[in-house]
Amino acid sequence: MSVFSQWYTVSSRIPQGSILGPILFLIFINDLPEICATEQVTVMYLYADDAKVYSTVSCDSDHLHLQKVIDH
């Protein structure tokens, strides 16, 4: 059985390829390094429209800590 949501009109958006898109993205992720620094993440890289967070996982508590950072 297929179930579909109702259609809704989107009243605001950033068109793909717009001039404001990259600027708004940078504003959106601007505080990401500070948030992850408080969570003691080993390494974080930001480049263009990509963010990479990783650390060495050697036990279950490391795994859970990294997942907590990603969820946060």
Biopython code that builds the backbone (N, CA, C, O; Angstrom):
import numpy as np
from Bio.PDB.StructureBuilder import StructureBuilder

atoms = [
    (1, "MET", "N", (0.842, -1.169, 0.000)),
    (1, "MET", "CA", (0.000, 0.000, 0.000)),
    (1, "MET", "C", (0.892, 1.238, 0.000)),
    (1, "MET", "O", (1.791, 1.359, 0.832)),
    (2, "SER", "N", (0.647, 2.144, -0.920)),
    (2, "SER", "CA", (1.421, 3.383, -1.014)),
    (2, "SER", "C", (0.657, 4.515, -0.366)),
    (2, "SER", "O", (-0.540, 4.689, -0.596)),
    (3, "VAL", "N", (1.357, 5.277, 0.443)),
    (3, "VAL", "CA", (0.756, 6.432, 1.106)),
    (3, "VAL", "C", (1.608, 7.649, 0.785)),
    (3, "VAL", "O", (2.832, 7.608, 0.911)),
    (4, "PHE", "N", (0.973, 8.710, 0.379)),
    (4, "PHE", "CA", (1.683, 9.925, 0.010)),
    (4, "PHE", "C", (1.241, 11.087, 0.887)),
    (4, "PHE", "O", (0.080, 11.158, 1.291)),
    (5, "SER", "N", (2.159, 11.993, 1.182)),
    (5, "SER", "CA", (1.831, 13.211, 1.919)),
    (5, "SER", "C", (1.099, 14.181, 1.009)),
    (5, "SER", "O", (1.136, 14.060, -0.215)),
    (6, "GLN", "N", (0.433, 15.146, 1.628)),
    (6, "GLN", "CA", (-0.238, 16.186, 0.853)),
    (6, "GLN", "C", (0.806, 17.143, 0.293)),
    (6, "GLN", "O", (1.878, 17.321, 0.872)),
    (7, "TRP", "N", (0.478, 17.758, -0.847)),
    (7, "TRP", "CA", (1.358, 18.745, -1.449)),
    (7, "TRP", "C", (1.219, 20.067, -0.710)),
    (7, "TRP", "O", (0.112, 20.470, -0.353)),
    (8, "TYR", "N", (2.330, 20.734, -0.481)),
    (8, "TYR", "CA", (2.339, 22.051, 0.148)),
    (8, "TYR", "C", (3.162, 23.003, -0.704)),
    (8, "TYR", "O", (4.150, 22.607, -1.322)),
    (9, "THR", "N", (2.744, 24.265, -0.730)),
    (9, "THR", "CA", (3.477, 25.287, -1.448)),
    (9, "THR", "C", (4.643, 25.765, -0.582)),
    (9, "THR", "O", (4.465, 26.086, 0.593)),
    (10, "VAL", "N", (5.813, 25.806, -1.168)),
    (10, "VAL", "CA", (6.990, 26.298, -0.466)),
    (10, "VAL", "C", (7.084, 27.798, -0.731)),
    (10, "VAL", "O", (7.249, 28.237, -1.870)),
    (11, "SER", "N", (6.975, 28.574, 0.350)),
    (11, "SER", "CA", (6.934, 30.023, 0.178)),
    (11, "SER", "C", (8.315, 30.668, 0.161)),
    (11, "SER", "O", (8.454, 31.811, -0.275)),
    (12, "SER", "N", (9.326, 29.965, 0.622)),
    (12, "SER", "CA", (10.682, 30.523, 0.585)),
    (12, "SER", "C", (11.670, 29.403, 0.322)),
    (12, "SER", "O", (11.480, 28.272, 0.770)),
    (13, "ARG", "N", (12.717, 29.726, -0.401)),
    (13, "ARG", "CA", (13.741, 28.745, -0.716)),
    (13, "ARG", "C", (14.937, 29.455, -1.307)),
    (13, "ARG", "O", (14.862, 30.632, -1.661)),
    (14, "ILE", "N", (16.035, 28.741, -1.412)),
    (14, "ILE", "CA", (17.224, 29.247, -2.082)),
    (14, "ILE", "C", (17.401, 28.408, -3.345)),
    (14, "ILE", "O", (17.688, 27.214, -3.259)),
    (15, "PRO", "N", (17.230, 29.030, -4.528)),
    (15, "PRO", "CA", (17.369, 28.267, -5.770)),
    (15, "PRO", "C", (18.782, 27.726, -5.949)),
    (15, "PRO", "O", (19.757, 28.370, -5.562)),
    (16, "GLN", "N", (18.882, 26.548, -6.534)),
    (16, "GLN", "CA", (20.177, 25.951, -6.828)),
    (16, "GLN", "C", (20.938, 26.878, -7.766)),
    (16, "GLN", "O", (20.383, 27.359, -8.754)),
    (17, "GLY", "N", (22.195, 27.127, -7.463)),
    (17, "GLY", "CA", (23.014, 27.983, -8.304)),
    (17, "GLY", "C", (22.839, 29.464, -8.022)),
    (17, "GLY", "O", (23.335, 30.295, -8.783)),
    (18, "SER", "N", (22.147, 29.815, -6.948)),
    (18, "SER", "CA", (21.937, 31.225, -6.640)),
    (18, "SER", "C", (23.194, 31.841, -6.037)),
    (18, "SER", "O", (24.087, 31.126, -5.582)),
    (19, "ILE", "N", (23.258, 33.144, -6.035)),
    (19, "ILE", "CA", (24.385, 33.855, -5.440)),
    (19, "ILE", "C", (24.319, 33.773, -3.918)),
    (19, "ILE", "O", (25.355, 33.687, -3.258)),
    (20, "LEU", "N", (23.116, 33.800, -3.357)),
    (20, "LEU", "CA", (22.961, 33.770, -1.901)),
    (20, "LEU", "C", (23.144, 32.381, -1.303)),
    (20, "LEU", "O", (23.448, 32.271, -0.116)),
    (21, "GLY", "N", (22.973, 31.328, -2.075)),
    (21, "GLY", "CA", (23.062, 29.963, -1.562)),
    (21, "GLY", "C", (24.324, 29.676, -0.771)),
    (21, "GLY", "O", (24.232, 29.244, 0.377)),
    (22, "PRO", "N", (25.512, 29.903, -1.349)),
    (22, "PRO", "CA", (26.744, 29.628, -0.608)),
    (22, "PRO", "C", (26.909, 30.508, 0.636)),
    (22, "PRO", "O", (27.415, 30.041, 1.657)),
    (23, "ILE", "N", (26.494, 31.752, 0.561)),
    (23, "ILE", "CA", (26.607, 32.652, 1.715)),
    (23, "ILE", "C", (25.706, 32.173, 2.842)),
    (23, "ILE", "O", (26.134, 32.127, 3.995)),
    (24, "LEU", "N", (24.475, 31.818, 2.529)),
    (24, "LEU", "CA", (23.560, 31.336, 3.555)),
    (24, "LEU", "C", (24.042, 30.015, 4.150)),
    (24, "LEU", "O", (23.882, 29.779, 5.347)),
    (25, "PHE", "N", (24.628, 29.157, 3.323)),
    (25, "PHE", "CA", (25.179, 27.900, 3.834)),
    (25, "PHE", "C", (26.304, 28.172, 4.824)),
    (25, "PHE", "O", (26.359, 27.546, 5.882)),
    (26, "LEU", "N", (27.201, 29.097, 4.493)),
    (26, "LEU", "CA", (28.307, 29.432, 5.392)),
    (26, "LEU", "C", (27.802, 30.004, 6.710)),
    (26, "LEU", "O", (28.355, 29.709, 7.769)),
    (27, "ILE", "N", (26.761, 30.815, 6.650)),
    (27, "ILE", "CA", (26.175, 31.345, 7.883)),
    (27, "ILE", "C", (25.590, 30.207, 8.708)),
    (27, "ILE", "O", (25.715, 30.189, 9.933)),
    (28, "PHE", "N", (24.956, 29.264, 8.034)),
    (28, "PHE", "CA", (24.317, 28.137, 8.709)),
    (28, "PHE", "C", (25.326, 27.261, 9.450)),
    (28, "PHE", "O", (25.057, 26.829, 10.570)),
    (29, "ILE", "N", (26.485, 26.993, 8.840)),
    (29, "ILE", "CA", (27.464, 26.103, 9.462)),
    (29, "ILE", "C", (28.580, 26.853, 10.186)),
    (29, "ILE", "O", (29.538, 26.233, 10.647)),
    (30, "ASN", "N", (28.471, 28.166, 10.290)),
    (30, "ASN", "CA", (29.540, 28.980, 10.862)),
    (30, "ASN", "C", (29.958, 28.534, 12.259)),
    (30, "ASN", "O", (31.148, 28.560, 12.572)),
    (31, "ASP", "N", (29.022, 28.128, 13.101)),
    (31, "ASP", "CA", (29.358, 27.744, 14.474)),
    (31, "ASP", "C", (29.631, 26.246, 14.634)),
    (31, "ASP", "O", (29.852, 25.784, 15.753)),
    (32, "LEU", "N", (29.619, 25.497, 13.561)),
    (32, "LEU", "CA", (29.844, 24.053, 13.635)),
    (32, "LEU", "C", (31.193, 23.685, 14.273)),
    (32, "LEU", "O", (31.220, 22.788, 15.116)),
    (33, "PRO", "N", (32.302, 24.326, 13.917)),
    (33, "PRO", "CA", (33.570, 23.968, 14.573)),
    (33, "PRO", "C", (33.560, 24.220, 16.083)),
    (33, "PRO", "O", (34.121, 23.429, 16.842)),
    (34, "GLU", "N", (32.934, 25.307, 16.525)),
    (34, "GLU", "CA", (32.875, 25.580, 17.959)),
    (34, "GLU", "C", (32.038, 24.541, 18.692)),
    (34, "GLU", "O", (32.400, 24.118, 19.790)),
    (35, "ILE", "N", (30.937, 24.130, 18.105)),
    (35, "ILE", "CA", (30.075, 23.111, 18.721)),
    (35, "ILE", "C", (30.843, 21.800, 18.863)),
    (35, "ILE", "O", (30.805, 21.162, 19.915)),
    (36, "CYS", "N", (31.532, 21.404, 17.807)),
    (36, "CYS", "CA", (32.272, 20.148, 17.851)),
    (36, "CYS", "C", (33.496, 20.246, 18.759)),
    (36, "CYS", "O", (33.899, 19.240, 19.343)),
    (37, "ALA", "N", (34.092, 21.418, 18.894)),
    (37, "ALA", "CA", (35.242, 21.586, 19.788)),
    (37, "ALA", "C", (34.832, 21.369, 21.236)),
    (37, "ALA", "O", (35.610, 20.832, 22.024)),
    (38, "THR", "N", (33.625, 21.777, 21.595)),
    (38, "THR", "CA", (33.168, 21.568, 22.963)),
    (38, "THR", "C", (32.907, 20.099, 23.235)),
    (38, "THR", "O", (32.915, 19.675, 24.391)),
    (39, "GLU", "N", (32.679, 19.323, 22.205)),
    (39, "GLU", "CA", (32.433, 17.888, 22.349)),
    (39, "GLU", "C", (33.720, 17.079, 22.239)),
    (39, "GLU", "O", (33.667, 15.849, 22.262)),
    (40, "GLN", "N", (34.855, 17.723, 22.121)),
    (40, "GLN", "CA", (36.168, 17.091, 22.069)),
    (40, "GLN", "C", (36.313, 16.115, 20.893)),
    (40, "GLN", "O", (36.736, 14.972, 21.062)),
    (41, "VAL", "N", (35.957, 16.591, 19.719)),
    (41, "VAL", "CA", (36.136, 15.802, 18.505)),
    (41, "VAL", "C", (37.603, 15.874, 18.103)),
    (41, "VAL", "O", (38.227, 16.932, 18.191)),
    (42, "THR", "N", (38.142, 14.764, 17.670)),
    (42, "THR", "CA", (39.553, 14.728, 17.309)),
    (42, "THR", "C", (39.843, 15.597, 16.095)),
    (42, "THR", "O", (40.748, 16.430, 16.146)),
    (43, "VAL", "N", (39.101, 15.427, 15.004)),
    (43, "VAL", "CA", (39.386, 16.147, 13.768)),
    (43, "VAL", "C", (38.086, 16.599, 13.115)),
    (43, "VAL", "O", (37.098, 15.866, 13.087)),
    (44, "MET", "N", (38.108, 17.828, 12.588)),
    (44, "MET", "CA", (36.975, 18.335, 11.821)),
    (44, "MET", "C", (37.504, 19.168, 10.659)),
    (44, "MET", "O", (38.341, 20.051, 10.845)),
    (45, "TYR", "N", (37.008, 18.879, 9.465)),
    (45, "TYR", "CA", (37.390, 19.627, 8.278)),
    (45, "TYR", "C", (36.145, 20.225, 7.645)),
    (45, "TYR", "O", (35.121, 19.553, 7.524)),
    (46, "LEU", "N", (36.231, 21.478, 7.246)),
    (46, "LEU", "CA", (35.184, 22.140, 6.478)),
    (46, "LEU", "C", (35.785, 22.557, 5.145)),
    (46, "LEU", "O", (36.849, 23.174, 5.094)),
    (47, "TYR", "N", (35.096, 22.217, 4.078)),
    (47, "TYR", "CA", (35.542, 22.639, 2.760)),
    (47, "TYR", "C", (34.325, 22.843, 1.876)),
    (47, "TYR", "O", (33.539, 21.918, 1.667)),
    (48, "ALA", "N", (34.171, 24.047, 1.360)),
    (48, "ALA", "CA", (33.060, 24.402, 0.472)),
    (48, "ALA", "C", (31.736, 23.990, 1.104)),
    (48, "ALA", "O", (31.330, 24.573, 2.109)),
    (49, "ASP", "N", (31.062, 23.007, 0.542)),
    (49, "ASP", "CA", (29.761, 22.594, 1.076)),
    (49, "ASP", "C", (29.837, 21.233, 1.765)),
    (49, "ASP", "O", (28.862, 20.482, 1.777)),
    (50, "ASP", "N", (30.991, 20.921, 2.334)),
    (50, "ASP", "CA", (31.185, 19.614, 2.946)),
    (50, "ASP", "C", (31.794, 19.776, 4.332)),
    (50, "ASP", "O", (32.609, 20.669, 4.561)),
    (51, "ALA", "N", (31.401, 18.920, 5.239)),
    (51, "ALA", "CA", (31.977, 18.889, 6.588)),
    (51, "ALA", "C", (32.311, 17.447, 6.921)),
    (51, "ALA", "O", (31.505, 16.543, 6.698)),
    (52, "LYS", "N", (33.514, 17.237, 7.459)),
    (52, "LYS", "CA", (33.940, 15.891, 7.835)),
    (52, "LYS", "C", (34.363, 15.919, 9.301)),
    (52, "LYS", "O", (35.226, 16.702, 9.698)),
    (53, "VAL", "N", (33.745, 15.058, 10.091)),
    (53, "VAL", "CA", (34.075, 14.920, 11.504)),
    (53, "VAL", "C", (34.471, 13.476, 11.726)),
    (53, "VAL", "O", (33.724, 12.560, 11.382)),
    (54, "TYR", "N", (35.653, 13.270, 12.304)),
    (54, "TYR", "CA", (36.033, 11.898, 12.591)),
    (54, "TYR", "C", (37.013, 11.839, 13.749)),
    (54, "TYR", "O", (37.659, 12.825, 14.103)),
    (55, "SER", "N", (37.099, 10.667, 14.317)),
    (55, "SER", "CA", (38.046, 10.401, 15.398)),
    (55, "SER", "C", (38.352, 8.909, 15.411)),
    (55, "SER", "O", (37.672, 8.124, 14.750)),
    (56, "THR", "N", (39.352, 8.531, 16.145)),
    (56, "THR", "CA", (39.717, 7.131, 16.272)),
    (56, "THR", "C", (38.723, 6.428, 17.187)),
    (56, "THR", "O", (38.441, 6.896, 18.290)),
    (57, "VAL", "N", (38.201, 5.312, 16.724)),
    (57, "VAL", "CA", (37.246, 4.541, 17.511)),
    (57, "VAL", "C", (37.916, 3.223, 17.891)),
    (57, "VAL", "O", (38.166, 2.367, 17.043)),
    (58, "SER", "N", (38.200, 3.082, 19.184)),
    (58, "SER", "CA", (38.871, 1.862, 19.631)),
    (58, "SER", "C", (38.026, 1.060, 20.626)),
    (58, "SER", "O", (38.401, -0.047, 21.013)),
    (59, "CYS", "N", (36.884, 1.625, 21.036)),
    (59, "CYS", "CA", (35.991, 0.900, 21.940)),
    (59, "CYS", "C", (34.569, 1.436, 21.769)),
    (59, "CYS", "O", (34.349, 2.417, 21.058)),
    (60, "ASP", "N", (33.621, 0.794, 22.417)),
    (60, "ASP", "CA", (32.221, 1.196, 22.272)),
    (60, "ASP", "C", (31.961, 2.614, 22.752)),
    (60, "ASP", "O", (31.137, 3.317, 22.167)),
    (61, "SER", "N", (32.642, 3.048, 23.797)),
    (61, "SER", "CA", (32.401, 4.405, 24.296)),
    (61, "SER", "C", (32.863, 5.453, 23.281)),
    (61, "SER", "O", (32.255, 6.519, 23.185)),
    (62, "ASP", "N", (33.935, 5.169, 22.515)),
    (62, "ASP", "CA", (34.376, 6.080, 21.452)),
    (62, "ASP", "C", (33.315, 6.180, 20.365)),
    (62, "ASP", "O", (33.010, 7.265, 19.869)),
    (63, "HIS", "N", (32.768, 5.042, 20.009)),
    (63, "HIS", "CA", (31.706, 4.997, 19.003)),
    (63, "HIS", "C", (30.500, 5.815, 19.448)),
    (63, "HIS", "O", (29.948, 6.590, 18.667)),
    (64, "LEU", "N", (30.096, 5.645, 20.693)),
    (64, "LEU", "CA", (28.937, 6.366, 21.215)),
    (64, "LEU", "C", (29.211, 7.861, 21.305)),
    (64, "LEU", "O", (28.316, 8.668, 21.054)),
    (65, "HIS", "N", (30.437, 8.241, 21.661)),
    (65, "HIS", "CA", (30.790, 9.657, 21.743)),
    (65, "HIS", "C", (30.735, 10.313, 20.368)),
    (65, "HIS", "O", (30.196, 11.411, 20.231)),
    (66, "LEU", "N", (31.284, 9.657, 19.349)),
    (66, "LEU", "CA", (31.240, 10.206, 17.995)),
    (66, "LEU", "C", (29.810, 10.321, 17.504)),
    (66, "LEU", "O", (29.459, 11.317, 16.870)),
    (67, "GLN", "N", (28.985, 9.341, 17.776)),
    (67, "GLN", "CA", (27.577, 9.413, 17.368)),
    (67, "GLN", "C", (26.866, 10.556, 18.088)),
    (67, "GLN", "O", (26.008, 11.214, 17.500)),
    (68, "LYS", "N", (27.206, 10.798, 19.342)),
    (68, "LYS", "CA", (26.620, 11.908, 20.092)),
    (68, "LYS", "C", (26.959, 13.246, 19.442)),
    (68, "LYS", "O", (26.106, 14.127, 19.336)),
    (69, "VAL", "N", (28.207, 13.391, 19.008)),
    (69, "VAL", "CA", (28.636, 14.619, 18.323)),
    (69, "VAL", "C", (27.876, 14.801, 17.025)),
    (69, "VAL", "O", (27.430, 15.908, 16.722)),
    (70, "ILE", "N", (27.720, 13.737, 16.255)),
    (70, "ILE", "CA", (26.983, 13.814, 14.990)),
    (70, "ILE", "C", (25.524, 14.173, 15.251)),
    (70, "ILE", "O", (24.951, 14.996, 14.537)),
    (71, "ASP", "N", (24.920, 13.564, 16.264)),
    (71, "ASP", "CA", (23.531, 13.876, 16.586)),
    (71, "ASP", "C", (23.355, 15.323, 17.041)),
    (71, "ASP", "O", (22.352, 15.972, 16.741)),
    (72, "HIS", "N", (24.362, 15.812, 17.774)),
    (72, "HIS", "CA", (24.290, 17.183, 18.308)),
    (72, "HIS", "C", (24.337, 18.184, 17.177)),
    (72, "HIS", "O", (24.289, 19.390, 17.418)),
]
sb = StructureBuilder()
sb.init_structure("model")
sb.init_model(0)
sb.init_chain("A")
sb.init_seg("    ")
for serial, (resi, resn, name, xyz) in enumerate(atoms, 1):
    if name == "N":
        sb.init_residue(resn, " ", resi, " ")
    sb.init_atom(name, np.array(xyz, "f"), 0.0, 1.0, " ", f" {name:<3s}", serial, name[0])
structure = sb.get_structure()
